């Protein structure tokens, strides 16, 4: 029987995980740790999202750090969408690869790529890693650029999606996120009237001072 009768095997999240381990197997990070640990952590951090985003998470550095090409990924069955996410987070493919923050702004123009980069940033910003890098290069703060990138990336996606990623990969950043949200909230709570509060909290399409009827709720209950 001809091979044409058999569909090509689907490229799954598990396939991406295996490819990431193999492709980065011999590589080390700045602290001489196995680099595959980083790419696997980034993919794992995106477990709450769809398969294309998770695949892009595991393979987010494959175009940067390995000889594997765009066409090779497509031939393996990686979706066009996942490949586009990978390319957008690949520094060497940015319009100005030497300008890190400009690259972050390019990434933030795409929701899916921003999610992958948030996971990447969060894993690179783990407290133990930050301390180890600071000890190794005491005269050169190694993670300042990650701090500066986070507000740009966080603004590109819903805050609850940021929380899901941080909770999985770097819960220590959740406090920083909450502090940032508090700083951005300019509500004058000391002088806030009841009517103002009702208007602020009323669901979209529901006038302040009224409540939804029981019939409008999913279960019909008050």
C-alpha positions in Angstrom: 0.0 0.0 0.0 1.2 3.5 -0.8 2.5 5.7 2.0 0.0 8.3 0.6 -2.7 6.4 2.4 -1.2 7.0 5.8 -1.5 10.5 7.3 1.7 12.2 8.5 2.2 11.7 12.2 0.9 14.7 14.2 3.5 16.9 15.8 2.4 16.9 19.5 3.5 18.8 22.6 5.3 15.7 23.7 7.2 15.6 20.4 8.2 19.2 21.0 9.5 18.3 24.4 11.6 15.4 23.1 12.9 17.6 20.3 13.9 20.3 22.7 15.8 17.9 24.9 17.7 16.4 22.0 18.4 19.8 20.2 19.8 21.4 23.3 21.3 18.3 24.9 24.9 19.4 24.8 24.4 23.1 25.5 25.1 24.9 28.8 23.7 28.2 30.1 25.8 31.1 31.6 26.0 29.2 34.9 27.2 26.0 33.1 23.9 24.2 33.7 22.2 22.0 31.1 20.3 24.4 28.8 17.6 21.9 28.2 16.4 22.5 31.7 15.5 26.1 30.7 13.6 25.2 27.5 11.7 22.5 29.3 10.8 24.9 32.1 9.5 27.5 29.7 7.3 24.9 27.9 6.0 23.6 31.2 5.1 27.1 32.3 2.6 27.4 29.4 0.6 24.3 30.3 -2.6 26.3 30.6 -2.5 27.4 26.9 -3.2 25.7 23.6 -0.8 23.2 21.9 0.7 25.7 19.4 1.8 28.0 22.3 3.1 25.1 24.3 5.1 23.7 21.4 6.5 27.2 20.7 7.5 27.4 24.4 9.5 24.2 24.3 11.1 25.2 21.0 11.4 28.9 21.7 15.3 28.9 21.3 15.6 26.2 18.6 16.0 28.8 15.8 18.4 30.9 17.9 20.7 28.1 19.2 20.5 25.2 16.8 20.9 24.5 13.0 17.2 23.5 12.7 15.5 25.7 10.1 12.0 27.0 9.6 11.4 24.5 6.8 12.7 21.6 8.9 10.2 22.4 11.6 7.4 22.6 9.0 8.5 19.3 7.5 8.4 17.7 10.9 4.8 18.8 11.3 5.1 21.9 13.4 2.2 24.2 12.6 2.7 27.5 10.8 1.4 29.4 13.8 3.9 27.7 16.2 6.7 28.4 13.8 5.7 32.1 13.6 5.7 32.4 17.3 9.2 30.8 17.5 10.5 33.2 14.9 9.0 36.2 16.6 10.8 35.4 19.9 14.1 34.7 18.1 16.5 37.5 18.7 18.6 37.2 15.6 15.5 37.5 13.4 14.5 40.9 14.9 14.9 44.1 12.9 17.6 45.2 15.3 19.1 42.2 17.1 21.5 44.3 19.1 18.7 46.3 20.8 17.1 43.9 23.3 14.3 46.2 24.4 13.4 47.0 20.8 13.1 43.2 20.3 10.8 43.0 23.4 8.5 45.6 21.8 8.4 43.5 18.6 7.5 40.4 20.6 4.8 42.3 22.5 3.0 43.1 19.3 1.9 39.5 19.2 -0.2 38.0 22.0 1.1 34.4 21.7 4.7 35.4 21.4 4.4 37.6 24.4 3.1 34.6 26.5 6.2 32.6 25.5 8.5 35.4 26.3 6.9 36.0 29.7 7.6 32.4 30.5 11.2 32.7 29.3 11.7 35.9 31.2 10.2 34.4 34.4 12.4 31.4 34.4 15.5 33.5 33.7 14.4 35.7 36.7 14.2 32.9 39.3 15.7 34.3 42.6 18.3 31.6 42.9 19.4 32.2 39.3 19.6 36.0 39.8 21.7 35.5 42.9 24.1 33.1 41.2 24.5 35.4 38.2 25.1 38.4 40.5 27.8 36.5 42.3 29.5 35.5 39.1 29.4 39.0 37.6 29.3 41.4 40.6 30.1 44.4 38.5 27.6 43.8 35.8 23.9 43.4 36.8 22.9 40.5 34.5 19.1 40.6 34.8 18.3 44.3 34.6 17.1 43.9 31.0 14.6 41.2 32.2 13.2 43.7 34.8 12.7 46.3 32.1 11.1 43.9 29.7 8.4 42.6 32.1 6.1 45.7 32.0 6.1 45.7 28.2 5.3 42.0 28.0 2.7 42.1 30.8 0.8 44.9 29.0 0.5 42.7 25.9 -1.7 40.1 27.5 -4.5 39.8 30.0 -3.2 39.9 33.6 -4.8 36.6 34.5 -2.7 34.9 31.8 0.4 36.4 33.3 -0.6 35.1 36.7 -1.1 31.5 35.3 2.5 31.5 33.9 4.1 33.0 36.9 2.3 30.7 39.3 3.9 27.7 37.4 7.4 28.9 36.8 8.3 31.8 39.1 5.7 32.5 41.9 8.1 35.1 43.4 7.2 37.4 40.6 3.5 37.5 41.6 4.2 40.0 44.3 6.0 42.3 41.9 3.0 42.0 39.5 0.6 42.9 42.3 2.7 45.9 43.3 2.8 47.0 39.7 -1.0 46.8 39.4 -1.4 48.7 42.7 0.8 51.5 41.4 -1.2 51.6 38.2 -4.5 51.9 40.0 -5.1 55.7 40.4 -8.5 55.4 42.2 -8.9 57.8 45.1 -10.2 55.3 47.6 -10.3 57.8 50.5 -12.8 59.9 48.7 -14.7 57.2 46.8 -18.5 57.4 47.2 -20.8 54.5 47.2 -22.2 55.4 43.7 -18.7 55.7 42.3 -17.8 52.3 43.6 -21.0 50.8 42.1 -20.2 52.3 38.8 -16.6 51.0 38.9 -17.7 47.5 39.7 -20.9 47.1 37.7 -20.6 44.4 34.9 -20.5 45.6 31.4 -23.9 46.5 30.1 -25.5 46.7 33.6 -26.2 50.2 34.8 -24.8 51.2 38.2 -27.3 50.8 41.0 -29.1 47.9 39.3 -28.5 44.2 39.6 -28.8 41.3 37.1 -32.1 39.5 37.2 -32.1 35.8 38.1 -33.2 35.1 34.5 -30.1 36.6 33.1 -27.7 34.3 35.0 -26.5 31.0 33.6 -28.3 28.8 36.2 -31.4 31.1 36.6 -30.8 31.3 40.3 -30.7 34.5 42.4 
